């Protein structure tokens, strides 16, 4: 009788815990490196925009950028504290990015576009984008009034 071929999961479970941990980390690393390779052109494009985004008040981190393969979009998943999502939206808008998808779910994740690059920001509070737009409009109005 032929021996049954084990599944990856069964093979993994048969390993000692230390070896399981090492194997899972190696798999995760291999997967992330492949993902980074597919994002190379988009990351280079985003790098060109990075100084302007930083001048406008937000610092991006590479480890928080993922790829939405279904839409060929970069996704920013950074752990954001109170007000950070408003600062990021404000920085993107001031840097010339346009909102192309507002996403109206319970945790809206708006997508911004500049040139050919789409940049989605995940896990937002419902009113963050509107607040960023309001702040920019208020600042623009104040600047026009002072002139």
N, C-alpha and C positions, 0 to 999 in steps of 0.2 A: 504494500500500500504506500502510495506516494505521501511524503510529508507535506502537510498543509503550509502554504506560504503565509507567514505572519504579515500583518499590516504594519505600517510604520509605527502606529500608536502601540500596537502589541509589542513590537520590537523595543520601542522606547521604554515601555513599562517594565520590560524584563531586565533592564539595565539597573545597576546600583544607583542610588540617588545622586551621588556625586557625578557619575557619568551622564545621568539624565540631564542634570543642570548644565553641564558643559555642552552636551549635544544640542540642547535647546538654545543656548546662547550662540553657539556656532551657526545654527540655522537662522536665528534672528539676524545675526550680523551679515550673513551671506545675502539674506533677503533685502536688508537695508542698503547694502552696497549695490545690489542690482537696481534698486529703486533710484538711488543717487545717480547711477549711470544713465538711466532713462531721463532724468531731470537735468542733465548737464547743460544743454542749450538754454533751457528756461532759467536755470540758476545764474548762468552767465549774464543773461538779459536782466534779471532782477538785480544782480550785483551792480550794473550800471545805474540803476535807479536808487540803490541803497543810500548813497550819500545825501541825496535830496530828501528821502524819507526821514533820515536821521536829523537833517537840518530842520525839518518840520516837526520834530518831537518824538520820534519812535525808533527804537533800535530793534532790528530783526535778528533772529538767531537761526542759523542753518539747521540745527537739530530739531527745530519746530516746524520745518517745512516738509510737507509730504506731497504726493502726487495723486490726484484724482484721475485714474486711468480712463474712466468713462468719458470725461469731458476734457482731457488734456489740460488740466488746470492745476496750478500749484495751490496747496491748501496750507494755511498757517494755523497751527494747532497749539501755539504757545500758551503756556499757563499765564493767564492774565489776571492781575489784581483789580481792585476797584478802580474804575475809570480808564484802565489800559485800553479796552476796546474802543472807547471814544477817542483816546489819543491816537490810536492806530488809524482809525477811520479818518480823523482830521488830518493826520500827516499824509495819508494817501491822497485825499481830496486836494489838499494844498499842493501836492506834488504833481497834480495834473491827471490823476487816475479818475476814471469815470465808473459809476455804478452801473453794471449791466444786468445784475440780478439781485433783487432785494431780499428774496427768500423770506416768506412770511410765516414760517413754522414757529413752534413754541420757543425754539432756540435758533433764531434766524442766523443764517450764515451768508452774508452778502458777498457777491463776487464783483471785484473791481477789474478794470481793464485799462491797460496803457499799451498802445501799439498793438502787438499781437499777443501780448502776455496777459493771461487771466490769473487773478490772485484771489482766492476765496479765503475768508476769515471765519473759522468755525467757532461755535458755542458763544453766541452773542446774547446779550440781554435784548429784549424786544425793542427798546427805544434807543439803543446806542447809535445807530446810523443816523436817525433823525436828530438826535442831540448834536452829533458832530456837524451835520449840515446846518443846524440852527446856529451853532457857534461861529461857523465860517460866515454865514449870512450876517450875523450881528457884527462881526469884526469888519466885514466889507462895508457895511452901512456906516459904522463908526469912522472908518478910514475916509470914506467919501464925504462925510459931514465935516471932517477936520480940514479938508482941502479947500 
